[in-house]
């Protein structure tokens, strides 16, 4: 496509030079000044695009001014009296250039300037000749034709610009719709995976919990019957009991992921929930070298949410950010930025929450799987934290995604609908 475009430009340049050459060989062809001026017009037309690209603002003004000056010089060298020169239509070149580059008002002003330049030849002519009625009419007709041609070209250009703007807006709308569709498809696939894994997890959790209860009861009875002179056996029984408790906690997390959420949906102020989550994580990790920056927009709408479940979402995300920043090797002070602002998504009003840290971030190969169950980058992790977060957000008819971050760290973006729009699923009614 690029090669074809370059060929088209070269072909048009050739046609332009051909027309200029035709003017050069018309009477009076022996006038060297006329041919030099036409050569300058042709060369400037070829270089005009570079001038405008080099000086986007002033280049267009310079282009029109130079063409008016060259047109005036041409008329001054193509006749005894410049006002009677047969080359007067050369003023259409700067007039058309102005019509292409500027709006209607500026086009009228530039055309007026070209007309003044043309009429300036009256000054020396009136010193020798008189301007009769017929000459005045001819001059008026020529000037009016300049204005008519200028406005006709400008109208076409403005219509074309408006059409291009409409196409650009349509293209932007289609791109945004395509991005939303891709996000919706990704969320639908994730929901399907979560539903299947949730059913499997629920079945496994129930099957595992019953044997664990038997093992724990047996270990406790064994510990009670062991004598004080058997410390090794008592210690082993204690290990069994503690490991069973750990497995029970893991099974409880499986069930939290698998069972349908019973939400107590009420209007909530999301900033208060986020502040409680920040305080909770800070109390858990008081030694962390993390500076929290809060950016809350005023007049935030309430969201329709379950307070405890929403706080659990933010605690998980903030805790992950703290833990990621604690692993930074240089020991510098890290920053956690929390931004809350009104937002709309798919035509729904709501609140957007952005949680951004300065930790090592998420590896590119892990970005698509980060909300999948049992996926984790932690050595002692289970991989259910973000899966449960995504499930709770889905139950609130919201959305969560890991955004591309220009700087270091991870950037999570949550959207929760406003209280005026009640979610159609996940309510506890």
N, C-alpha and C positions, 0 to 999 in steps of 0.2 A: 504493500500500500504506500509506503514511504517513497519508493522509487517512482511509482506512478504519479504521485503528487509532485515530485520534483520535475518530472517530465512535463506535466501540465503547466507548471510555472514557467519553465524554459520556453515552451511553445507560445505562451501568452506574451512573454518578453520579446520573442522573435516577431510576433505580429505587431506589437507596439512599435518596435524599431522600424518595421516595414512601413507603417503608416507615417512615421516621422520622416523616413527617407522619401516617401512620396511627396510630402510637403516641401522637402528640400529641393526636389527637382521640378517643382512647379514654378511658374514665373513669379518673381524674377530669379532665375536659377543662378545667375552670375553674381548675386550679392553674397559676399563671403560672410558678412555679419549675420545675415539671416540664417545661413547654414550652421554657423557656430552656435547661435542661440538655440536652434532646433536640436543640435547635438547635445547641448547642455540639458535641455528639457528631457531628451531621451535617457541620458545617463542618470539624471536625478530621479527619474521615474523608476529606474532599475535599482537605485540605492535607497529609495524612500522607505522600503520595508525595514531595512537595517537601521535607518535613522529612528523610526518609530519604536523599534524594539530596543534600541540603545537608550532613547529618551522617551519612555512611555507617556509622560505627561506633556512635556514641551515639544516632543518630536512632531506631533500632529500639527501644532501651531506653526512650527518652523516650515513644515512641508507646504502648508497653504500659502504662507508668506513668500517663500521662495518661488512658488509657481506663479503667484500674482506678479512678482517682480520680473520673472522671465517672460511672462506674457506681455507685460508692459514694454519690455525691451524689444520684443519681436515686433510689436506694432510700430515702435519708434523707428525701426530699420526696414520696414516693408512698405513704404509709401512716402510720398512727399508730405502728406498730412496724416498723422497717425490715426486720427478719428475716422478717416476714410479707408483704412487698410482692409483688404479682403481677409486678413487673418484675425479679425476681431473675435471669431468664435473660439480662439485659443483660450479666452477667459472661461470657457466652460470647463477646462481642465482643473483650475483651482476651485471653481464652484462645485464641481462634482466631488472633488477631494474633500472639501468641507462638508458636503452633504453626507458623505460616507463616514467621516470621523466624528461628527458632532450632531447635537440635537437640532430641533427645528429653529429655535431662537438663535443659536449660534450660527446656523446655516444662513439665516436671513442676514445676520450681521456681516458674515464673511462675504456674502453676495453683494451686500451694499458696499463693502470695501473694494471689491473687484470692480463694481460699477463706477465708484469714485475714481479708481485708477484709470478706467477707460475714459471717463468724462474729463479727466485732467488734460487730455489732448485738445480739448476745446480752448484752453487758455492760449496756446500759441496760434491756433487756427483763427480765433476771433480777432486777432490782431491784423489779419490780412483779408479775412472773408467775413461775410455776414451769415448768421444762422437764420434761414427762412423757416416758414411753417412746415414745409415738406421735410427739411432736414431735421427739424425738431421731432416730427412724427417718426422718422426713421430711427433716430437715436432712442426715443422712448420705446419703440417696438423692440429694439435690440436689448435694451436693459430689462424690459418686461420678460422677454424670452429667457434671459439669464435667471431671473427669479422663478419663472415657471419651471424651467428645467431643474433648478436647485431643489425646489419643494417636491417635484415629482420623484426625483432620485432619493431625497431624504425620506419621503413617505415610504417608499419601498424598503429602504434600509431599516427604518424604525419598525416596520411590520416584521421584517426578518429578524431583528433583534428580539422583539417580543416573542416571536415564535421560538427562537433559540432558548430564551429564558424559560418559556413554558416546557420545552423539551428537557432542559436541565433540571427544572423542578420535578418533572415527571420521573426523570432518571434517578434523582436523589430519593424520591418517594419509593420507587421500585427497589432501589438498593436497600433502603431501610426496611421495607416489607420483606425483602429476601433475607436480611439478617434476622428479623423477627421470626420468619418461618423456619430458618435454620435452628434458631434457639428453641422454638417450639418443638421441632422434630427431635432435637437432642434431649429436651426435657421429657418428651413422650417416650423415647427409647429408654431413658433412665428410669422413668416411672414403671415401665414394663419390667425392666430388670429388677427394680426394687420390689415389685409385687411378687415376682417369681421367687426371688431370694428370700423375701419375707415369709412366704408360705413354707419354704423349705426350712428356714431358721426356726419358725414356730414349732414345726414338727420335731426337729432335732432337739430343740430346747426342752420340750416336754418329755421326750424320751430320755434325755440326759438327766433331767432334774430328779426323776424318781430314783434311779440308781445312786445318785449323789446323796440323797437323803438317807438311803440305807447305809452307804459307806460312812457318812458322818455319824449316824447313830451308833454304828458298830465301833467306830474309833473312840467315841466318847465312853461307851460301855467298857471297852478294852482299857482305856486310861483309868477308869474308876477301879477296875479289878487288879491292876498292876500294883505290886508292892513298892514301897519306898526303896527297896534294895535293887530295883530294876530300872535305873535311870535311863539306860539306852532305849529300852522298850517304851518307856513313858515319853521320851523325846520323839521317837518315831511316830507314836500315836498322835502327839501334838502336831507333827508335820502333816500327817494325814488330814487332821481336822482343819488346819489352816489352809491347806491346798484345796480342800473341798469348799471352804468359804470363798476362796478366790474363783473357783470354777462356778460357784453359785452366782457370784457377782457378774461373771461373764455371761452366764445364761440369762440373767436378768436384763443385760444389755441386748441380748438377742431378742428377748421378748419385747423390749421397748421398741426395737426396730420393726418387729413383725406385727404386733397387735395394732388394730386401728386406734387412732388417737381419739380420746373423748375430750373435746375442747370446751372450755367455758369461755365463750366468745363475748367480750365486752369492749366498749370503747376504751382505749388505752393511749397514754402519752408515751410514744416510743422513746423519747429522750430520757424519761425517768427510768425506763427499763434498761436502757443502755448504761446509764450512770450506775445503777445497782450492779450490773454485770461487771463494770470496770472496778468498782469497789470490792466486789467479791474476789476477782482474780488478783487484785493488788494485795488483799489480805492473805490469799494463799501463797503468793510469791512476793513477800515484802522486800527481799534483798535484790530483786531484779532491777537492773539499771535501765529502766524504760521511762521515757518522758511521754506523757499522754497529751495529745493536742486535740481539743474538741472544737469542731466547727459546726455549730447548730444554726440553721436558718430560723428566723423568727416566724411566728404565726404558723407553726406546723399543724397539719390536721391530725386528728386522732385516728388510730387504726383499730380495726375490729380484730382483737387477738385474745388468746389465752395468755395471761401474764406470766405464769410459771413456765410454760413451754417456750415463749419468746425469750424470756431471760435465759433459759437453757441454751437456746441458739446462740445468743451473744456471748455467753460465758464460754462456750466451746470455741467460738471463733477467736475471741480475745485470748483465751488460754493458749490456743495453738500459736498465736502471734508471739506471745511472751516466750513460749518454749522455743520457737524458732529463733528469736532474737537472742536468747540466752546462749545459743550454740555458736554465736559469732566469735571467731577466734581472737579478734583484736581487743576485745574488752571495752570498746567505746560505748558511749551512751546511745541507746537506740531510741527510735521515735515510733510511737503508735498514733496514727491519725484516724480520728473517727469523725465522719462528716454525715450530717443528716439534713435533708432538704426535700421540699415538695417535689413530686415527680409524677409522671404519667407513663403508663405502659399499656399498649394495645387498647388505647382509648379509655383506660381506667385511671382515675386519680388515686394518688396514694403518697407514700413516703419512701424515699430512697435512702439507704444507709450504706456507706462505704467504709470498710475497715481496712486500713492499709498499714503495713509494717515495713521496716527497713532491714529485715532479716535476709537470709540467703535466697528466698523465693522458692518457687516450685519449678522443678525441671520440666522442660518442654514435653518430654515423653510421658510425663505424669499428669499433664493438665486435663486430658480427656477422661482420666480414670479417677480423679481425685474425689468425686462424689460417689464412686462405686463402693458397695459394701466389701469389707475385708481387704480393701487396698490401703496400705499405710507405708510410710517411709520411716517410721519410728521403730527402733529395735524392740521395744516392749509394747508396741501398739497392737490393737486388734483390727482397726480399720473400720469401725462403726460410727465414730464421732461425726464426721462430715456427712455420712449417709443418713444418720438420724437427723442432723441439721436440715439436710435437703428435704427429708420426709416431712418434718414439722413445717417448713416453709411452704411446701406443696399443699399441706393440709389447710394452710391459711390462704390458699389461692394466690400465693406470692411467687417470687422467683429468686434464685440465687445463682450467681455465676462468678467464675474467676476471670477477672479482666486482665488484658495485657497491660503491663506496667512499664512505663518508660524507664523508671529508676529501679533500684534494687528492691527486693522484698515481694510480698504477695499483696494483691488488692482484691478483696471480695466485695461484690456489689449485691445488695439485697433490695428487693422491692416488695412492699407490703401494701395491700389496698387500703384505702381510707375507710373509716367506719360507716360512711354513707352507703358503701357498696358491700353488702353482706356476702361473704363467700358462700358458694352453693354446696360445698362439701366439707366434711370434717367437723361439723358442728356437733355439739353434744345434745342437741334437741332430739 
